Amino acid sequence: MYPLLFRAVLSRFDPEFAHHAGMAVVRVLGVQPFARATRALTAPDPSLRVEALGLTFPSPFGVAAGFDKNAVGVRGLAALGFGHVEVGTITAIPQEGNPKPRLFRLVEDRAVINRMGFNNKGADAAARKLARLRRGAPDTVIGVNIGKSRVVDVENATEDYVASAVRLAPLADYLAINVSSPNTPGLRGLQAVETLAPLLRAVRTAAGKTPLLVKIAPDLPDEEITAIAQLAVAEGLDGIISHNTTISRDGLLSDDAVVEAAGAGGLSGAPLKERSLQVLRVVRAAVPEDFCVIAVGGVETASDVQERLDAGATLVQGYTAFLYRGPFWGREINRGLLGR
Ligand SMILES: Cc1cc2nc3c(=O)[nH]c(=O)nc-3n(C[C@H](O)[C@H](O)[C@H](O)COP(=O)(O)O)c2cc1C
């Protein structure tokens, strides 16, 4: 009932406008006394705590990158019960992202297509926000996802990632290298093992002791996913985030005209569910048991989260279902996980 009502109201607005409106509410919920009041309703049960990456996560379920690109909603998202927030993608150089419209709903599929293109205020602005957040010691874990600035050529990507890592790693609980967004030309090419190895090595050094993860695409063949997972272990990374949006349009229920009208971009939400579990299993089989694997893609319910934990995920994230299920989605998942 509630999601239906929420969906009816939400679908009247342009999706990006609806996101900004939702984020404004989230920001208010992060301010006292609202944060305390919200937290009283949503705080994850202590039995849901997960120890990973040398950190304590209040819940295994967190917000995936892209929702809070500029680290402005962390306190509100924590108040809503999420166990971690991965902010970003942040680039060394501030950028506007792609021209609007760039976010499209596929309501029948409980999915969206986006080609945002890393719209963000840049690493310096994010560092200032994170430094302020750190002083307040928020009761959530903050991951920082970094990507390549659009104006920087792919050949010079390593220096660009390193610049962000140097600036942001000291302020992050963990750092995630995004080489898997389909919306920055050439970015996913960085996943080729021979290109990725020097990039991971350089960022590993720049990140110092901060846990470092790499976020991969679901569209790679399974052998390449295995090779990247093994490379991440060999280069001393701490985990893999499995995975970003897909460029595939297979199996969608939405009208072809609706899908075509959306155009290029990454697809996320319910249609990712099956591939997501497959990729998770491939990654888990390629890495040691204590290596952190964060599963993301198509998660809607507590049983989706549990299925991923059972398949070897250390932690789970979501984004698109938040847009469809409403502000208490984190609480709904945490409650559903209890007693499983
Ligand atoms: C509008 C939108 C923007 C996104 N932006 C980013 C981003 O900046 N960096 C990133 O690593 N992933 C980004 N993602 C991908 C999500 O973090 C996640 O990997 C993907 O959406 C699959 O999860 P979901 O099915 O729960 O949405 C974005 C997703 C959406 C829907």
The ligand as an ORCA input file, in Angstrom:
! r2SCAN-3c Opt
* xyz 0 1
  C      21.012      7.481    -10.633
  C      22.174      6.589    -10.330
  C      23.444      7.132    -10.188
  C      24.526      6.313     -9.913
  N      25.746      6.869     -9.746
  C      26.799      6.083     -9.427
  C      28.071      6.654     -9.188
  O      28.253      7.875     -9.228
  N      29.098      5.809     -8.898
  C      28.929      4.445     -8.799
  O      29.893      3.738     -8.502
  N      27.723      3.888     -8.994
  C      26.665      4.667     -9.293
  N      25.440      4.104     -9.485
  C      25.313      2.619     -9.431
  C      24.853      2.133     -8.070
  O      25.785      2.434     -7.065
  C      24.633      0.606     -8.091
  O      25.875     -0.021     -8.343
  C      23.648      0.171     -9.168
  O      22.598      1.111     -9.282
  C      23.037     -1.207     -8.871
  O      22.319     -1.190     -7.657
  P      20.703     -1.030     -7.581
  O      20.118     -2.023     -8.549
  O      20.367     -1.301     -6.147
  O      20.417      0.368     -7.981
  C      24.343      4.907     -9.763
  C      23.055      4.373     -9.895
  C      21.986      5.187    -10.164
  C      20.612      4.582    -10.280
*
